[in-house]
């Protein structure tokens, strides 16, 4: 009975409620509704209960890979909150709580967790994520096809773009950059599901979903999305070529040759992916200009519009990002040790650097983040936070590379799993260099990053820390779990 009811407080229910919250928070038709506040409260209560549960069962998680660097990053955040109480406490505490959910609930996996349970949970979460984004991407493309677009005003000064607006597709996402990042992660999960699909119907649905994801990236005209797609496909190509190169004969044997072939393939695939997106955009715009050419003397507007971000500052290729990142460094210089806290960026900037780009810029827009993970951490938690961040990053990279070294040269199902998850993580890291993600925010991609990284670390800890027959035996056990 206790085992049956454990899902209420051990993090299982929280996992799906939190996933639903992140997905709906970027839906332009529902994110401002009162029901989302109730869902937020439910996720917070379940998350707090799960933290208490893990505290009482600490021994199950104390040896989880990278737990201590993650805890150090949270501890740095606590120091930042205490030092910067004058800028606000409540919102900072709330932000720290959500960060704790990501780093202490999504990331660590129990040492005694059954392999089959983890794989089942991965399929459940990944399946929901892919299915939701496939439907949203398809509906978004239908909006573009039928020429639907509006800027809704739910109240006050807030505006909610929907559909095809301002020369790009927002569609069913409140932000096309986060939307394109979400479909990229979904595309990576599709690569794994395709390797496990048992029926033709499932494979067809997955390939159609991949086409919808690609279409959304093209029509959203998101350069962040293109960077994420390039990182995703490049990482996947690197893993798959390294795995398969061992079967190509003596010319491809040896670490140096396999690594060189893999890196070259990754670079070529990354460049090709960006070229394909840009070529598709040009082809679409050319088609529109020919088919829907306006006739002289005939009033009216074409229902199908070209992809054209004319509202961007054409004199600045970074669209203000370089100036915004410089603004983050300016704020960091005023509070270099502990930072000012992510939720306090606006208040601290007004007080410490009132003329900085964050609060005073030609666009007349007050930013609430620096659109770069590293700059966000630097300004929010200072040098101490940055040190803890790099410790966490080095720890994660060490475990992931050790896992890849163990499974890629064996060419098993586990290698396909690792390649798909690594490509998803690469996509999120790439997009987080151009929008604020991973830390301090509740986004679908940050949720998936920490969840998938936790799965990879659990797999790597189980397989990659030994050698010889032990690895073969563990790998065979995981192979049966992936069937």
N, C-alpha and C positions, 0 to 999 in steps of 0.2 A: 504493500500500500504506500509506504514511504517513497519507494522508487517511482511509483506511478505519479505521485503528486510532486516529485522533486522539480519537474519542469516549471512549476509556478515560481520558484525562488532560486534555482541554480543557474539562471541566466538564459534558459532556452526560450521561455516566453518573452523575456526582455529582448532577445535577439530579433525576433520577428516584429515586435512592436516598434523597436528602434528603427528597423529597416523600413517599415511602413511610414514612420514619421519622416525619415530623410527623403524618401521618394515623394511623398505628398507635399513636403515643404518646398519643392521646386516645381509644383504643378500650378500654373497660373490661374486655374479655375477654382482651386480649393485652399491654397496656402494661407489666405487671409481670413478664412472662415473661423468662427468660434470653436468649431469641432476640433481644429488643429491644436488649439490651446489645451483642450481636454486630453488629446492624444499625447501632447508633450508632457503633461502632468503625469499621465499613466506611465510613460516611458521612464520618467524621473523616479517615480516610486518603485517601479520594478527594478531599475538599475541600482537604486540605493539598497534594496533588499538583497540583490545579488552580490553587492559589495560586502554586505554584512555576512552573507553565507560564505563567501570566499575567505573572509577574515577568520571565521570559525573553522574553516577547513584549509588553513593556510599551507599545511604540509603538502597538500596535493599540488600546489602551484608554485611553491618556493623555488623549485629547480627549473621552472619554465624559462626557456631561453630569452634573454634580453629583458627579463622582468625588472632587474635592479637598475639598469640605465633608464628604463621608462619611469620607475619610481623616483629616480633622481631628477628627471625632468619635471615631474609633478611637484617635487619638493622645492625646486627652484621657483615654480609658479606660486607656491605658498609664500615664499619670501617676497616675491614681487608684489603679491596682494597686500601683505602687511606693510611694506615700505610705501606703497602708493595708495593708501586708504583715503587720502584727501581727494583723489579723483573719482572715488566710488568703490563700494565694497560689494554690494548685493549682486550686481551684474558680473563682476569679476569672479565672485564665488560660484555663481551659476556656471560661468564658462569653465572654471576649473573642475567642477563636478562632471560636466559632459566630457572634458578631456580625460578625467579619471575613468569614465565608462569605456572610452576607446582604448586606453593604455592598460587598464587593469581587468577589463571584462572581455573585450574583443580580441586582444592580443595574446594573453597567456592561455594555454590549454593545459588541462590536468594531466599529470604524469601517468595516472592510471586510466585515462580515457580509452575506451574501446575503439579500435581503428574503424570498425564498421560504423560506429555511431558518428565519428567525425566525418567520414565520407558521406553518410546519409545526410548530416546537417549541411555539409557543403553543397550537395546536390539540391537540397531544399532551398537554401538561401540563394544559391546561384540560379536555380530554376525560376524562382520568384522574380529575381532581378532581371534576368533575360526576358522573361515573358512580359513584365511590365514595360520595359523599355522598348521591346519590339512593338507592342501596341501603341505606345506613345509616339514612336518614330513613324509608324505607318499613318497614324492620324495626322501627324505634323505634315507629312508629305501630301496627304489629301488636302490639307488646308492650303498648301502652296499651289496644288493643281487647280483648285477651285477659286483661287484668288481671295481666300478669306484672310483678313487681318484687321485688328482693331487695337486701340489703346484704351483699356478699361480703367476707370477711376473708382476704386472701392470706397474712397472717402479721404478727405484731407488733400494733401499734396501728392499722395502716392499714385503712381501709374503702373498699370500691369499690361505690358505688350503681349499680344496673343497672335498666333498665326504668322503670316508673312508680313512683317512690318519693317519699315526703314531699309528696304533693300536686302533683307536677309530673313531667314526662317527662324523664328522663335518657337512657333508651334505649340506643343504641349509642355514646354519648359519655360520657366520664368527667366532663364538666362541661357542664351545659346551656347556660351562657353562651357558651363557646367553640363548642359544637355549633351553637347558633343563629347565631353569627357565621359559621361555616363554610358553613352552608346559604345564608346571605345572599350570600356571595361566589359560591357555585355558582349561585344565582338570577341574578346579574348576568352570569355567563358564559353561562347559558342564553339570555339576551336576545341575545347576539351569535350564538350557534349557531343560534338560530331565524331570524335574518336570513340565514343562509347555508345552511339546511337545504334539500336538493334533493328529498327524498321525503316523502310524507305520513307514512310510518311513523316517520321521524326526528322530524318535528314533533310527532306524537302522544306519542312517548316524552319529548320535551323538556317538553311541557305537563304531562304526568303527573308528571314530576320536579319541576316548579315547584309543583304542588299538594302534593306530598310535603314540599317545603321549607317551604311556608306552613303546612302542618299541624304540622310539628315546632316552628316558632316559636310557634304557638298553644299547643300542649300542653306545651312546655318552660316556658311562663309566664315567659320571660326578658325583663325590661325592657331589658336590654342588647341582646337580639335585636330588640326592637321599635324601639329607637333606630337600630340598624344598618339595619333594613328601611326605616325612614323616610328615612334619609340616602341609601340606595341608590336608592329610587324617586324621591325628590326630585331627586337629581342627574341621573338618567336623564331625568326629565320636563323639567328645565331645558334639558338639551342638545338633546333632540328637539324641544321647542317652539321653541327659538331657531333650530334648523335649518329647521323647517317654516314658521315665521312669515313667511319671505321670499316664500312662494308664496301668501300670503293677501291680497295686494293692497296698495294704498298705505297703508291704515290700519295695517298691521303693519310697514311699511318703516321703516328708520332704527334706529340702534343703541339709542336710549333706549326706543322703543316695544317692540322685540323683547326687550330686557333686562327691561323691566317685565312683559311677558307671561310670560316665562320664569320669573322669580322668583315671580310670583303662582301660576303653575302648580305650581312646585316646592313651595311652601308648602301649597297645597291637596292635592296628592298625598301629601305627607308626613303631614299631619294625617289624611287619609282612610285611609292604610295603618294607622296606629295605631288609629284607630277601628274598622276592620274586624277587626283582631286581637282587640281587647277585646270587640267585639260577638259574634264567633265563640265566644270563651270563655264569655261569659254565656249564649249560646244553647245551647251544649253542656251547661253545668252545669244549666240549666233542664230540658233534655231528660232528663238523667240523673235529676234529682230526681223527675220525673214517671213515667218508665218503670220505674225501679228503686226505687220508693218502698217502704220497709220496711213490712211488715205487722205489726200489733201481735201479740205473742206468738209470732212466727216467728223463731227464732234464725238466725244466719248473717250473712255480710257480702257486700255487693254486689260482684260481680267487676269491674264497671266503676265507677271512682271519679271524683269530680269534680276539677277543677283548683282547688287551694286550697293556697296556701303559708302554712299556719297557723303554721309554725315561725318565720316572720319576726318581727322586733320591730315590732309594729304601731304603736308610739309613735314610730318613726323611719322616715320615708319613704325615707331613703337607705340603710336597712339597715346602718348603721354606716360607710358610705363617707365621709361628711363628717368624722367623728372620725378615720378612718384617714388621710385626706388631711392633716388637721391634724397628725397624728403625723409624716407625712413632712416637713412644714415644720419641725417641732421638731428632727428629726434633721439637716436641712439647716443649720439655724442653728448646729449644733455643728461642722460641717465645710463651710463655705460655698464654698470655692474649688474643691476637687477632689472633694467628696463622699466617700462611704465604699465605693462599689462595690456593684453590685446583689446579688451573691452574699454580701455581708457585711452585709446589712441587719439581720438578726436579731442577729448578734454585736455589731455596732456600737451598735444600739439598747439592748441589755442593758448595754453599758458606758457609753454617753453619756447616754441618756435612759431609764433603767430603768422609769420609771412611764408611759411613753408607750403609746398605744392599741395599737400594733403588737404589743407583748409582754404587755401587761396590759389586759384588756378584760372586760366582763361576760360575753362568750361563752366565756371561758376558752380561746380559740383563739389560737395564735401565728401571725400572718401572715408570709409570706415575700416579700410585695410590697405595693404601695400601691394597686393596682387603678386606676391612672390613669397614662397614659404620661408626662405632664408631671411629675407628682410623682415618679415612678420615676426619671426623668432628673435631676431637681433633687436628690434625695437621693443618687443613685448617683454622679453625676459633677459635681455642683456647678455653679457659675456658668460655668466654662469649658466644661463639657459642654453646658449649656443654650445658650450662644452658638453652639457648633458645630451643635447641633440646629436652631436657628432659621436658621442659614445654609443648612443642608441643605434645610429646609422651604421657604425663600424661593426657593432655586434650583429646586427641583422644581415649585413653583407657577408660577414664571415660565415654565418650559418647557411645562408642561401648558396654561396659559392661552394661550400663543402658538400651540400646536398647535390648540386648539379654535377660536381666532379664524381660523385658516387653513382648517380643514376643515368646520366646521359651516355656514358660509354657502354651501358648495358642494354640500351634500346628497348626498354620495357614499357608497359602501360604507365608506370609511375613516372617515366620520363616525359610522356605526353602531358600528364597532370602537372608536373613541375614546370614544363615549358609554357603551358597556358597561364598558370598563375604568375610566373615571373613576368610574362608579357603584360598581364593586367597591372601588376605593380609598376612596371616601367612606364606604362601609359599615364598612371596617376602621378608619378614623380615628375614626368615631363610637363603635364599640364599645371602642376602645382608651382612651376617656375614662372607662370604667367597669370595665374589667378590664385587667390588665397584658398588653400586646401590643406588637408592632412591634419593640421593642428588648429585648435580653437573654433572650428566650424563643424556643424552637423550637415554634411552633404552626403549624397549617395556614394560618391567616390571615396570620401574619407572612411565611411563605414566599411566599404568593400576592401579598401586597402588594409586596414588593421585586421579585419576578419581573415582575409586571404593570407596576409603575412603570418598570422598566428598559425594557420593550417600548415604553411610551408615550414615554419620553425619547428612545429611538432613533428612533421615528417623528417626533417633534417636531423633533429635531435635523436630520433629513433633509428635512423639508417646511417647517417654520415659520421657518427663518432667512433665507429669501430672499423675493422677491416676484415678481409678474407671471408671465411665461411659464415661468420656472424652477419655480415652485411647481406650476403646472399640469402640467408635464412629470413632475415627481417624483410628484405625486398620481396621475397616470395609471399610473405604474410600480407604485405600491402597490396601485392598483385591480386590476391584473392579478394581483398576488401574492395578493390576498384571494379571487380567484375559486375 
